Amino acid sequence: WWDHVKPAPKDPIIGVTEAFLADTNPNKINLGVGAYRDNEGKPVVLQCIRYADSKIAGCEFLESNATEVGSKLVEESVKLAYGKHAHLLKDGRVAGLQALSGTSACRLFAELQRRFYPESPIYLPDFTWSNHHNIWRDAQVPERSFRYYHPISKRLNFAALMDDVENAPDGSFFLFHPCAHNPTGVDPTEEQWREISNKFKVKNHFPFFDMAYQGFASGDLDVDALPIRIFLEDGHLIGCAQSFAKNMVLHGHRVGCLSVLCDDVKQAVAVKSQLQQIARTTYSNPPVHGISLVSTILSDPQTKVLWFKEVKVMANRIKQMRITLRETLEKLGGPVSWEHITNQVGMFCFSGLTPDEIDRLVREFHVYITPDGRMSMAGVNTSNVNYLANALHEVTRY
Ligand code: LMR
């Protein structure tokens, strides 16, 4: 039956974790997956999670399915992303559904897009999270790219981005990372977001935001949601994928939300029912424990404040590691500028290393980064930063 099946290519991010785990060298460092680690290199259980866990203490087992706890999650997630525009949910204009982290939120949207706009491609930034390509491909949505990152300056190629937005056919779907762009760590400024939003009005494009790292760019969850709020202010309809995997360090629980803002109640009811149908045939409902944890934190003002503080602590630790890594590299000298380590924001540094340099990092120094040169700064700590700087210096010094 299965002789004709060839192995699928390894996922570039999961493949790095597998190679790291198989390496027995004691100096090995995993800068592959975008998952928060503390200064000891350990995954963190946030205080707000411990508190929420004790508060729910098994109550979720009384729920027969995720519907009730899911609507609470949607309500609170929409508040977190939309800010003062969250009334749009109460107005009945938002089709929202709990999702299995950002991945299934994106996939649900991609399926919706194929069902109702089968001819329309998705415009993805060049570069983007590797799994975006897979998600829209598997949903059979054609892919286009728009220019985003400028490899020489290691900054945003704003003029090219605006040209590509202008030149796309009117009414196209575009995917944006509202903050902490994955993998480049390069975000538009507030002024640039306003210009993009204005151009979207003229072109009648549909913006889909994948917000997987809210809080990690600025350390402030509200500031990081600003691009979404600018688009809402300007009266756009939007789609928004949210993930709590990173900012609540809940990777294993797969908690996320998809919201699609519609023109009116009738549209929102119809869109939500389609999303529910898509979810029903794939995983029916997500497990409730993670959803209960997140909803408990978001709906209790004190715990929410605690969470905001804990996100700031995580974001600041990463920022500090950027500074230390850059300073250490600059002290070592060498021909390469390391300015981008501190110019870029969020969890990732897009190193600009060549494939050969990446290969040497792995083989000679046991430092694991993704094949596109992305380093997860969350894996850097005070114990390994000197070793890492030395490794980067050695592979780039000639
Ligand atoms: C990443 O980019 O490393 C994260 O979004 C985790 C993942 O699932 O890829």
Boltz pocket constraint, residues with backbone or C-beta under 6 A from the ligand:
constraints:
  - pocket:
      binder: B
      contacts: [[A, 13], [A, 32], [A, 33], [A, 34], [A, 35], [A, 129], [A, 131], [A, 182], [A, 212]]
      max_distance: 6.0
